[in-house]
Structures are given as C-alpha cells and as structure tokens.
Amino acid sequence: MAKNKTDFLEKKKKIELLESTATLFFPEVCRIKFKDFSTLEVTFTEERYPVLGINIQCFDNPKLNSESKIKKYLIDDEEINYRLDKKKDVLCFNYEITVEKEKLVIYKLLSILRPRTFRLIRLALTWPDSLEAKEVIDPILARLPKIIDEIKFNPQRTKYDELASLDYNLCNARLISNYFWDTIKLRLPLKWRIELSKENEYAKVILDAKSNFSFLVEKFLINTNIKDQNKEKNTDKLVESFIQEITKEVNITNAKLKKSDENNYFFYFIASEVDFNNSSKVNKSKIWYRIKVLEDRIVIISFVFELTSHIELENELYLEKLNQIIGASEILV
C-alpha cells in the first residue's frame, strides 16, 4: 500500500521488545509505559484512557506443525466474527466483541520462525459501549491497523527465542533419580551433569552445555540429643535456632519455612550480598535447606543457585525447574 505524504512527515516512537525480537512504531503523541520486560501500555490522549495493552511471548511448540493447528491455536472461538490474514511467515488475527456493556478489540500477531519457534504479540483495547466513548475511541481504532501493519519481527533467532527453547526443554526433560550420599534423592534432567568434590563433601550440578549455570548441593550433620518430653517443641526450637544462625549476617528476602510430618522442614530464601570486587554490584542467590531432625542428629541438605544471568527470564526459568525438583526431593534417612 502506497504511503501518503503525512505518513512520511509523522514522527514515530520506536519501541524494541525483548531485545529487538520485535519492533513497534507509535505516533509521537502516544504515551508508552513498560509494565515489565514483555508487557507495555499505550495511551493516545492526555486523559490516559483508553489503554492499549501489548504483550509479547516467545515459545517453542513442535506440535504446531501445520496451518490448521496454528489457526486453531490462534482462534479463541470459531463462532466469533474474526479476520485472519497472512503475510509471509506472520499471521494476523483480530476480532471485536461486546461483553457486559464493554467493547473489546483483540489483535494477535504470530511470527513463525521455522521449524518450531514462535513469537506471539497480543494487543487488546477496551472501552465502554457508549456514544461518548465512541468519539474518543474511533480515531484510535483508525490508527490501530497502521500500527499493527508496521510491526516488524526479527528474521534471526534472538536470545529470547533461545530462552523459549530452554523453557520447552526444561518442561519436557526426562528426569532420572539420583542419590546423594545415600541421604537424599533428587530427580534431575538426564542431560544435567553431576560433579562430586574429591572429598565427596558436596556436589556441583551443571545445568547447561556451556557450564554457565549450576547449583551446589551439600550435606551437613549436627549431633544432638532430643529428650522425649516435649520432643516436638524442642525440635521446632532446634530448627528455629539453626535458621537464625545461618541468616544472622545475610540480607535475605522471600523467606519461607514449611514443616511436614516426621520432623521434616523446608526453608528457602533469596540471599543478596555486595560483590567483593565491585561494590556497585549486588549478587543474588536462591538458597534452599531440607532439614530432618532425628533423635541423635539433624540432617541438613543445602542447595545454592546463583542468579548469574542479566536476563531476569533466564534466571526465572531455571528457578522454576529447581523449585519443582528441590520441592519434590526426599531425605531418605
């Protein structure tokens, strides 16, 4: 479609999503606010209403291997009056509905990066179903097709496409049982590598092929003697005392302690500390403790995962998997 003179003269705001995975252009008058790394809100007037919500997601799905399956994935309801267009390897799906005196327009753009990687941008705009709102919304609706037509997807794989593959692989990894010191069982992905220290005091579990990510597992034993009288109360005090000791000089957040039957405890938190070589940098780690109190000793297994990536999503993907694995682990003694 040929551009008219005003198209060339109009100033645009250029927005990069997910490190140039997608590029969007908005009229200069728009106000743009990032809610997080993948979500933004756009307003077109000084009243800051209505709000165009935009979200981008990268994902892997080898099962979306035909146009009919992709179409079914995009379409929420076959009975709605929708429009579906295709431009090269980008599908554009949109519809407008009315729900409880509110109007809603939805656009979905799906970029296909063959063979199995996808980028999905969702745009949503709502407004009251009234004549007064119509005067405000009509000029915005007139702008939307042009904004959407100018969205550009990166033809190359980006870091966030790689993270989409990581997410898929972590979710679908084959797990096998591993026994550490005959004390704890962890079901770990088959491709993760385990390195035991020479003294067999701790283990390092490597999570990726380039050894950029790993976590440490370590066992501790504390000798004790719990009297039968008020045993449960004494057990809780011992664990509380241990927790106070290990956290007294550590800046911690998101701490949580859980107790199950047979004197099993699960304690975890985020630890933050200033980098030894760079005082302006703060290093963060997720730390878990599995604790079991026996009559003559306390068995403690610690897990430490340092959040080394500068990309929040990458840390979160590994953390989600580790939370599942460590949460399901068992102390065997």
Protein Blocks (a to p, Z undefined) as FASTA:
>chain_A
ZZdfklmmpccddddeehhlaccdddfkbccddfblmbccddfbfnopacdddddddddd
fklmcfklmmmmmpmblkbccddddehjaccddddddeehiacddddddddddfkbccdd
dddddddddfklmmmmmmmmmmmmmmmmmpccdfbdcfklmmmmmmmmmmmpccddddeh
hlaccdddfklccdddfklmaccddfbfnlpaccddddddddddddfbhklmmmmmmmmm
mmmmmmmmcccehiacdddehhiacdddddddddfklmkbccdddddddddddfkbccdd
ddddddfbfbfklmmmmmmmmmmmmmmpccfZZ
